[in-house]
Amino acid sequence: MAHQHSIPIIEHSPSTHALKERELKQIKTLPPGSVIGILGSGQLGQMMSQAAHQLGYRVCVYDTIADGPASFVADEMMVGSFEDHEALGRFSKKADVITLEFENIPVSALQILSLKKPVYPGPGVIAICQDRILEKEFLRTHGFPLAPYEIVESAADVKKALFHFNAPCILKTATLGYDGKGQCQLEPGDDTLLAWEGLQTRRAVLEKKISFISEASVITARSLQGEMVTFSLQENIHRNGILDISITSPSFLDSLAAEKLGKAVAGAIGVIGLMTIEFFLLPNGSLLINELAPRPHNSGHHTLESSQTSQFEQAIRAVAGLPLGSTELLHEAVMVNLMGELWENGEPHWEALKGDSQAYLHLYQKKEAKKGRKMGHFTILGEDRAQILCDARRRFENLRKDSH
């Protein structure tokens, strides 16, 4: 097998550890009118920008493209490479604090920015969460539950690990894999050379495939002061490796256990902002951690309407030094992703959602609908979980052109 990889040392700074009383007194809340710098211009950045505005902040977004969803709501949009140190320097002068909406940003860029302005989550946190090997080694080292895995760096490593597990496995690239990309399934006896060459990577993880009964996620917010709160656990249903539906308050999942794990991971890694943990629920009722995301998460979009404080407002509160808001669930909710496939036969029938006071539609203003691209979502609120799930599915089908 390939050798074990060392975990980056997480910098000892106010951004990563509980603070002493003297340090707490030095933390200053960002006053209204301050600028939140956001790395990334996708829909998460869009909704973070809207939350920042509601709290009285201005927003400057930096990305490699000019017309991402966040560009339509930000006060200023800066376009440049994450390798362009001069452009990053100009961006840092615009912002009072810097955060991000996706974790696949070069750590070197975050390190450069952190020398100029506070960056939350810090480079050490992002280094772990953008690399499956480092992430799994971090979780294993801290005793958190996860599926058996082996680090592989060649086809020979894959073959040896697959023989060791003697079970169906999933081969995942170490970096840049999301929404089901950068991975393939393997059975004992499969052509490991073909699988390895197909991923076009130098580092990967072979993970034993888990027989789970459900997937879930929990979102924890952690502030500069070390305060932590969690949002309600949600059940997640995926289609083609991409989140399809999220449902609040799954009765068969142990919410307290998940929330406890969420806080433990957020505290151990020292995140400032949000930490999302995706779980597998096993037949015996136990939970295994699948992945971490140090940012707002697709499964938490329903919090815009269902919760006292949305995940996006909470993310801004955390990095701005504000007290965290209440995560009380005000309504049961079902969130449905709207993928580019919905547009294949023309504009969807939006009237299917009109006239319903419990339906909330969010479109991300992306110019072109493509298969597998997240174009928007809608959320249905209610009191009966089974009923709103049924209503959400019916409304989604009514959006389709070919259903009329």
N, C-alpha and C positions, 0 to 999 in steps of 0.2 A: 504494500500500500504506500501511497505518498506520505511524506512526512507531515506532522501536525504543524499548523500555521500559528504563529504567535498573534495574540490579540493586541491591537494598538493600545498604548497607554492613554487613558482618558485624562485630559489635562485637569489639574487641580485648580479650578477657578470657580467663581460664583455660578457659572453656567452648568456645573456638573455635580456639585455636592451640596448637601444640606449646609447652610451657612451658620457661622457662629453669630452670637448676638451682636458683636461689634460690626461684623460685615453686613448684617441685616439692616442696621441703622444707616449704612452708607448707600443702600439701594434707593434710587430715586425713581418714582413713577414718571413715565413719560407724560409731559403736559399736553393738553389738547393743542393741535396744530403741528405736533412733531411728525416726522416722516418715518413710516414703516417701509423699509426696503424689502421687496419680495423677489427671490430668485425663482424664475419660472413664471410663464404667462398662461398656463392652462386653466381649466375650470376651477380647480382648487384655489389657484391664485385669484381668480375672479371673485369667488365667494369670500375669500379672506379679505380682499380689497373692500368689498361691500361692508363687511363687518367692521373693518378699521374705520371706514367713513362714519358708521353709526356711532362709534366711540369717539369721534372727533379728531381722528388722525388723517393725515394725507398719506398717499401711497406712491412710491416709485417702484416700477417693475423692471427687472433686467432679464433678458432672454436672447436667444440666438435668432428668434423670428419676431417680426414686427406686428403680426395680426392675431396673436393668440387671444383667447377669451378675456384674459385679464386686461389686455391693452385697451378694451372698450370702456373700462370703468376706472382705471388707475389715473391718478393726477398727472403722472409722467411715465413714459415708456422709453427705456433705453435698450438699444439693440447692439449686441456684441458677442464675441466668443467668450466662453468661460476660460479660455487660455490667454486671453488678451489682458495682461496685467494693468496696462494703462487705462483701458476702458473700465475695468473693475475698480480701479482707484477713483475714477470720476464718479462711478456709481456710489462708492462708499461716502463720498463728500455730500451726496444728496440725502443720505439716510441717517437717522439717529440710532436706529437699531435694524438689524438685518435678519430675516428669516427666510424660509424656503417652502415651496409647495411640492417639490419632488426631491428624492434623495440621490438621484443619479447625476450629481454635480461633482466635478473633480474636487477631491479633498484639497488639492493644492490651491484652488480658487478660494475655498472657504478659509484656509489658513492665511492667505494674503489679506482677505477681507477682515478677518478677526484681529489682525494687527492694527487695523484702523478704526473699526467700530465693533460693538458687541454683536456676535453672531449666535443665534439660537435656532435650532439645536447646534451644539458646537461641532467642530470638525471631527473630534474623536468619536462622537455618537454616529455621525454620518458614515465615517469610515467603516464602522461595524455593520450598519444597517444596509449599506449598498453592496455588501459582499457576503454571499451566502455562507462561505466558509468561515469567515470571521464571526458572522452572526451565530452560526451553530456552535462554534467553539466558545463564544461568550456565554450562550445559554447553557451549554454542557458544563463549563467551568463553574457556573453559579448554581448548578443543581436544578435547573428548570427542566420540566418534562418535554421531551421531543422524540421524534421517531429515530430509530437506529439509522446511522449514516456512515459513509466512508468518504474521505477526500480522495479524489482521483485526478491524475495529471497525464494519463495516457490511456490508450485502448487496452494495454496490458493491465493497468490498474483497474479498469472497469471490469474486465473479464474476471480478475481475481476476486473483486468485491462481490460481483454477481454470484460467483460460485460460493463465496462465504455466506451470503444471505440465503441462497437457494430458494428464492421467492421473487414474486414480481417486484420490480423496483422502478424508480423514476430517476433518470439522469438529468441533472439541472446544472446549467452554467453558473459559475460563481457570481458573475455580474451581469447587469443589464437584462435580466429576465423578469418579465411581469405579464400579468393577464394571460398566463399560460404559454408565453413565448419562452424560447431558450430552454426547452426541456422535451424529453421523450420518454416513453415507457419501454421497459425491457423485461423480458421473461427469461428464465434460465434457458440457456441454449441459443439465444438470439445472437445475431452478428454484432458483437460489441465494437469491432473496428468500424463498421458502417455507421453505427450510432454515434461513435466518438467523432468521426470525421464530419458527420452531419451537423453537429453542434458548432463546429468551427471555433473551438475555444482551447485554451491551454490549461484551465483549471475548472474543476466541476465537483459536484457532490452527487454520489449515488446514494439515494435514500430508499429505504425499504417502504414499499407501498403499504399504507395503513388501511385496514378495513374499518372505516368510520361510519357512523349513522347520521352525522350532521356536521356542518361547518358553522362556525360562529366567530364573532369578533367583539372585542371590548376596547374602548378608547379611554385612555387615562390622560388627564392634563396635569402637568407639574409646573409650578411657577418658579420664579427667581428665588422666592423665599423658601422653596422646598414644599409648599402646600401641594397636596395631591387630591384630586377628585376623579371619579370614574363615571362615564355615561352608562346607561343601562345596556346590558348584554343584548346583542341581536343575532338572530339566526341568518345565515347567508346561503343562498341557492345560486350556483354557478351554471353557466351554459357556455360550452366550448372554452372553458378555462377563464371566462370573464364573469364577474359578478352580474347576476341577473336581477335578483330580488333580495332585499333585506327586510326582516320581520322583527319587530320589537317583542320583548318579554317571552322568549321561548320557554314554555312551562317545564320542558323535560331537561333543561340545562341548569346546572348549578351556577346561578348568577354570582353568589357570594364567593365561590371558589375562583371564578374567572376574574372578578374584580380584585380579589386579593392578589392573584398572579399579575394582573395588570399593574398594580401599584408596586409590587415587588420588582418587576422588570424595569419600570420607569425609574424607580429609585436606584437600582443597581447600576443602570447604564448612565444615570445622571442627566436625563433629557430635560431640556427647558422647552416647553411647548406641549405637543401631543405625542403620545406613543400608542399606536394601534397594534394590538396583538390578534392575529388570526389563529383560531383553534380548530382542532379536530376533536369531536366528541366520540369516544369509543363506546362499544356496546356495554362495557362494565360501568359506564358513567364517568370515567376519568377523562381529563383533558390533556391533549398534547399541543404544544405550540408549533404552529406551521411557519409563520413568517412575522416579521416586525416591520412597521412603517412609522417613521418618526415625523408624522405630519397628519393633517386631516385625511380622512379615509372615505372612499366611496360608500362604504356601508353605513357611515354616519350622516349621510346627507339628510335623512329624515329629521335630524335634530333641529333643522331650520324651523320646522313647524311643531315637532312633537315635544320638544324639551324647553325648559325655562331659559336655558342658554344654549345656543348652537355650538357645534364643535368649532366653527370658524371664529366666532366671537371669543371662545375660550382660548384658541390658539393665539389670538392677538392680545388678550388679557395677560396671558402667561409671559409673553416676550416683552410686554410694555411695563411689567412690574405692577399691574393692577391685581386686586384680589380676584380670585377665580369665582365664576358665577355658579349658581345652583344648577345641578344636572338633573333636577327632578323631571321625571317623565310625565308630561301633562296629558298626553293622549297616546293610545296604542297607534302604531303606524306601520304601513308597508311602503317601501320605496322600490320603484321599478326603474331600471336603467333603460334608456332609449338609445339603441345602437343604430349605426348607419344603415343597416339592412332594412330598417323600418321605412326608409325613404325610397326603396327600390322601385316602387310603383307610383312614385310621385309624393307630394306633400301629404303627410298623415292627416286623418280626420280629427283635427283638434277639438271639434265640437263635442267629441265623446267625453271630454273633460270639462266642458263649459257648463255652467249652471249648477255645479256641485260645490257647495261651500266647504266640503271636506277634501277636495282635490286641489293639489298645488303643483303646477307645471313649471319647470325650470329648463329653459333652452340655453345652450352655451354660446350661441352666435358663431359657431364654426362654419366656415364658408362652404365646405364640401362634405357631403355625407359619404362615408366609405364603410365598407364592411368591417366590423370590429372596432369602429371608432365610436367613442361615447359622445353623443350629440346632446344629451340632456337627460333629465329624469323627472318622474312625477311621484308625489307622495299622497297616499290616501290615509286620512285619520279616522278614528272611530273608537269604540269601546270594546267591541267583540273582535278578538284577534282573527278567528276563523272567517268571520263575515267580511272584514276589510281585505283579507287576502283574496277571497273570492271576488270581491268588488274590484280590486286592483287588476286581477287577471282578466276580468270581463272588459274593463275599460281599455286595457292594453290591446286586446283583440279587436275592439271597436275602432282603434286608431288605424288599423291596417286597411289599406285601400281595397285589398282583395276580399275583405269580409263584408263588403257592401254590394 
